[in-house]
Amino acid sequence: MSHESGSVFAAVSGDSVEIDQSAVRQVDAERVELRQAAAQHVHGESMEAAESALFAVRAGEVTMRDCATFAVMGERVHVKDSSTLLLFARSVDGDARNVITPASAFAFGLGAVIGIGILRRLRRR
């Protein structure tokens, strides 16, 4: 088990990693716990974060409480008082704020294609 606290790290890996009040560029472990931390890339079987800022998370089971993230990819995601821009998961428990899901991204793209097609037809007339 690796436990890091109070510094900035380039990469941390192991079976079980705990990071408290630190910044890390890359975490690769089976089990990851982050508390008041900042991480750029997190990869693991399970990830638990509280009061943290994360860029990209990829894990089987993700639990976030009071976190800000850019992209989360996982099988099961549990969210409480957190915001994320892109959320790709089979099941989401809790309320995620500011979410662009695959369905909403598809709808936005389809709307953009149809809108551009209509504008092109109107310009030809």
C-alpha positions as CSV (number, residue, x, y, z in Angstrom):
1,M,0.0,0.0,0.0
2,S,1.3,3.4,-0.9
3,H,0.3,6.5,1.1
4,E,1.4,9.9,-0.1
5,S,0.7,13.2,1.6
6,G,1.6,16.9,1.1
7,S,3.7,17.0,-2.0
8,V,3.6,17.0,-5.8
9,F,4.3,13.6,-7.6
10,A,4.9,12.8,-11.2
11,A,3.5,9.2,-11.0
12,V,2.2,6.9,-8.3
13,S,1.4,3.2,-8.8
14,G,0.8,0.1,-6.8
15,D,-2.0,-2.2,-5.6
16,S,-3.6,0.3,-3.3
17,V,-2.8,4.0,-3.4
18,E,-4.0,6.7,-0.9
19,I,-3.2,10.4,-1.7
20,D,-4.0,13.1,0.9
21,Q,-3.6,16.8,0.1
22,S,-1.2,16.3,-2.7
23,A,-1.0,16.7,-6.5
24,V,-0.1,13.9,-8.8
25,R,0.2,13.7,-12.6
26,Q,-0.7,10.0,-13.0
27,V,-2.1,7.3,-10.7
28,D,-2.2,3.7,-11.8
29,A,-3.4,1.2,-9.1
30,E,-6.1,-1.4,-8.4
31,R,-7.6,0.7,-5.6
32,V,-7.2,4.5,-5.5
33,E,-8.3,6.9,-2.7
34,L,-7.9,10.6,-3.1
35,R,-8.7,13.2,-0.4
36,Q,-8.2,16.9,-1.0
37,A,-6.0,16.0,-3.9
38,A,-5.4,17.1,-7.5
39,A,-4.7,14.4,-10.2
40,Q,-4.4,14.6,-13.9
41,H,-4.9,10.9,-14.9
42,V,-6.3,8.2,-12.7
43,H,-6.6,4.6,-13.7
44,G,-7.7,1.7,-11.5
45,E,-10.2,-1.0,-10.7
46,S,-11.9,1.2,-8.0
47,M,-11.4,4.9,-7.3
48,E,-12.7,6.9,-4.3
49,A,-12.3,10.7,-4.2
50,A,-13.4,13.3,-1.8
51,E,-12.9,17.1,-2.1
52,S,-10.6,16.6,-5.1
53,A,-10.0,18.0,-8.6
54,L,-9.4,15.5,-11.3
55,F,-8.9,15.7,-15.0
56,A,-9.5,12.2,-16.4
57,V,-10.6,9.1,-14.4
58,R,-10.9,5.6,-15.8
59,A,-12.0,2.9,-13.3
60,G,-14.5,0.1,-12.9
61,E,-16.2,1.6,-9.8
62,V,-15.9,5.3,-9.2
63,T,-17.1,7.1,-6.0
64,M,-16.9,10.9,-5.9
65,R,-17.9,13.3,-3.1
66,D,-17.6,17.0,-3.6
67,C,-15.2,16.7,-6.6
68,A,-14.7,18.6,-9.8
69,T,-13.7,16.5,-12.9
70,F,-13.4,16.9,-16.6
71,A,-13.9,13.3,-17.8
72,V,-15.0,10.1,-15.9
73,M,-15.2,6.7,-17.6
74,G,-16.4,3.7,-15.5
75,E,-18.8,0.8,-15.1
76,R,-20.5,2.2,-12.0
77,V,-20.3,5.8,-10.9
78,H,-21.5,7.1,-7.5
79,V,-21.6,10.9,-7.3
80,K,-22.5,13.2,-4.5
81,D,-22.2,17.0,-4.8
82,S,-19.7,16.7,-7.7
83,S,-19.5,18.3,-11.1
84,T,-18.1,16.7,-14.3
85,L,-18.2,17.7,-17.9
86,L,-18.0,14.3,-19.6
87,L,-19.5,11.2,-17.9
88,F,-19.4,7.8,-19.6
89,A,-20.8,5.1,-17.3
90,R,-23.2,2.1,-17.5
91,S,-24.9,3.2,-14.3
92,V,-24.8,6.5,-12.3
93,D,-26.0,6.8,-8.8
94,G,-26.5,10.3,-7.3
95,D,-26.8,13.7,-9.0
96,A,-23.9,14.8,-11.2
97,R,-23.9,18.5,-12.2
98,N,-23.0,19.8,-15.6
99,V,-23.0,16.5,-17.4
100,I,-22.7,15.8,-21.1
101,T,-23.6,12.1,-21.4
102,P,-23.1,10.0,-24.6
103,A,-26.8,10.4,-25.3
104,S,-26.8,14.2,-25.0
105,A,-23.5,14.4,-27.0
106,F,-25.1,12.4,-29.8
107,A,-28.3,14.6,-29.7
108,F,-26.1,17.7,-29.9
109,G,-24.1,16.3,-32.8
110,L,-27.2,15.2,-34.7
111,G,-28.8,18.7,-34.1
112,A,-25.7,20.4,-35.4
113,V,-25.6,18.2,-38.6
114,I,-29.3,18.9,-39.3
115,G,-28.9,22.6,-38.6
116,I,-25.9,22.9,-40.9
117,G,-27.8,21.0,-43.6
118,I,-30.7,23.3,-43.4
119,L,-28.5,26.4,-43.5
120,R,-26.7,25.1,-46.6
121,R,-30.0,24.5,-48.4
122,L,-31.2,28.0,-47.5
123,R,-28.0,29.5,-48.9
124,R,-28.5,27.8,-52.3
125,R,-31.8,29.5,-52.9
